[in-house]
Amino acid sequence: MTRPSLVLYHDIPCPYCKRVRAYLESQDIHIPMKDIMEDPKNWEDLLAIGGKGQVPCLMIDGKPLYESLDIINWFKQNWTPQ
């Protein structure tokens, strides 16, 4: 089974982003992350793809998933170590 393409759009000080990053770290999950404040292009991409500037946003095969608990639940239901 191939894994979906994943990218996490986040902002370092955002408490909800911190919650998602802490979960990923606790589970030793490494995915590409794009800080929307570090690079304006990341912010533009998030708006273009997701239609809004809300973070955290997990892009799953180019489709946005918002809300930190929804993102964590997605990983709990869909992620298995390789």
Wavefront OBJ file of the C-alpha trace (Angstrom):
o trace
v 0.000 0.000 0.000
v 1.408 3.377 -0.937
v 1.209 6.225 1.481
v -0.613 9.398 0.551
v 1.363 12.544 -0.120
v 1.374 14.531 3.138
v 2.423 18.083 3.992
v 1.714 19.879 7.250
v 1.268 23.640 7.048
v 1.932 25.161 10.445
v 3.076 28.190 12.426
v 5.636 27.783 15.228
v 3.805 29.762 17.981
v 0.328 28.372 17.204
v -0.779 26.161 20.153
v -2.822 23.872 17.903
v 0.144 23.413 15.596
v 2.285 22.618 18.641
v -0.226 19.922 19.611
v 0.069 18.267 16.180
v 3.867 18.547 16.062
v 4.130 17.070 19.588
v 1.964 14.126 18.559
v 3.997 13.504 15.400
v 7.213 13.657 17.396
v 5.869 11.292 20.069
v 5.010 8.775 17.358
v 8.284 9.298 15.457
v 6.349 10.420 12.366
v 8.338 12.526 9.939
v 6.502 14.336 7.164
v 7.261 17.505 5.218
v 6.296 20.646 7.122
v 5.872 24.155 5.804
v 5.967 27.094 8.208
v 3.597 29.764 6.878
v 5.400 32.591 8.693
v 8.917 31.541 7.735
v 8.258 31.692 3.998
v 5.505 33.827 2.417
v 5.291 31.306 -0.436
v 4.041 28.677 2.025
v 1.234 31.037 3.098
v 0.319 31.682 -0.552
v 0.335 27.941 -1.309
v -1.898 27.221 1.689
v -4.418 29.829 0.543
v -4.329 28.609 -3.048
v -4.736 24.931 -2.199
v -6.951 25.043 0.892
v -8.839 28.250 0.284
v -8.143 29.627 3.770
v -5.171 30.482 5.917
v -6.010 28.274 8.884
v -3.274 26.216 10.499
v -2.571 23.508 11.265
v -3.545 22.123 7.910
v -2.573 18.651 6.784
v -2.630 18.271 3.033
v -3.454 14.684 2.149
v -2.879 14.112 -1.562
v -3.552 17.832 -2.037
v -6.783 17.899 0.001
v -6.839 19.957 3.200
v -7.651 18.617 6.645
v -7.952 21.263 9.358
v -8.286 21.137 13.152
v -5.513 19.683 15.282
v -7.576 16.866 16.809
v -8.886 15.823 13.383
v -5.316 15.706 12.079
v -4.149 13.619 15.050
v -7.122 11.273 14.648
v -6.319 10.901 10.943
v -2.829 9.713 11.864
v -4.168 7.355 14.538
v -6.520 5.754 11.991
v -4.333 5.800 8.882
v -0.651 5.749 9.769
v 1.339 2.582 10.190
v 5.125 2.443 10.522
v 6.918 1.168 7.449
l 1 2 3 4 5 6 7 8 9 10 11 12 13 14 15 16 17 18 19 20 21 22 23 24 25 26 27 28 29 30 31 32 33 34 35 36 37 38 39 40 41 42 43 44 45 46 47 48 49 50 51 52 53 54 55 56 57 58 59 60 61 62 63 64 65 66 67 68 69 70 71 72 73 74 75 76 77 78 79 80 81 82
